[in-house]
Amino acid sequence: MPTTCAPGCTQRLSKSSDVRFFRIPKDKERRKKWIISMKRMQADNPNQLWEPSYHDRICNLHFISEAT
């Protein structure tokens, strides 16, 4: 069951919810931007950015929508 990897967020996948989950991108440049934007640090080394696993997701509540 996907849960979000954003710090402080407790969203979980639910059929009754409109929350959607997205994988962290594989593209190196885009991935780095996402990780930096999350401002999540390593638990064992607070001076180093967190590195997501294959299973980590982020929910749509953490995205800013752009009006075009």
C-alpha positions as CSV (number, residue, x, y, z in Angstrom):
1,M,0.0,0.0,0.0
2,P,1.7,3.3,-1.1
3,T,2.3,6.0,1.4
4,T,3.9,9.3,0.8
5,C,7.6,9.9,1.6
6,A,7.2,13.6,2.1
7,P,8.2,14.7,5.7
8,G,5.2,15.0,8.0
9,C,2.7,13.7,5.5
10,T,0.5,10.7,6.5
11,Q,-1.5,10.1,3.3
12,R,-2.1,6.5,2.3
13,L,-3.7,5.0,-0.8
14,S,-7.5,4.7,-0.3
15,K,-10.3,3.9,-2.8
16,S,-12.4,6.6,-1.1
17,S,-9.7,9.3,-1.6
18,D,-8.7,11.4,-4.6
19,V,-5.1,11.4,-3.5
20,R,-2.7,10.1,-6.2
21,F,0.8,8.8,-5.7
22,F,3.8,9.3,-8.0
23,R,7.2,7.7,-8.2
24,I,10.3,9.7,-7.8
25,P,11.6,10.3,-11.4
26,K,14.5,8.1,-12.7
27,D,15.9,11.0,-14.8
28,K,18.9,12.3,-12.8
29,E,18.3,16.0,-13.2
30,R,14.5,15.8,-12.5
31,R,15.1,13.4,-9.6
32,K,17.6,15.7,-8.0
33,K,15.1,18.6,-8.2
34,W,12.4,16.6,-6.6
35,I,14.7,15.5,-3.7
36,I,15.9,19.0,-3.1
37,S,12.4,20.4,-3.1
38,M,11.3,17.8,-0.5
39,K,14.0,19.1,1.9
40,R,14.3,15.7,3.5
41,M,17.6,14.7,5.0
42,Q,19.2,11.4,5.9
43,A,18.1,10.2,9.3
44,D,21.7,9.1,10.2
45,N,23.4,12.1,8.6
46,P,21.4,15.3,8.8
47,N,23.9,17.1,6.5
48,Q,23.2,14.8,3.5
49,L,20.0,14.7,1.3
50,W,17.7,11.7,1.6
51,E,17.9,9.1,-1.2
52,P,14.6,7.5,-2.1
53,S,14.1,3.8,-2.7
54,Y,12.3,2.3,-5.7
55,H,9.2,1.9,-3.5
56,D,9.0,5.6,-2.3
57,R,6.1,7.7,-3.6
58,I,5.0,11.3,-3.2
59,C,1.3,12.2,-3.2
60,N,-0.3,14.9,-5.3
61,L,-0.9,17.1,-2.3
62,H,2.7,18.2,-2.4
63,F,2.6,19.6,-6.0
64,I,1.9,23.1,-7.0
65,S,-0.5,23.3,-9.9
66,E,0.3,25.8,-12.7
67,A,-2.6,27.6,-14.5
68,T,-1.9,27.8,-18.2
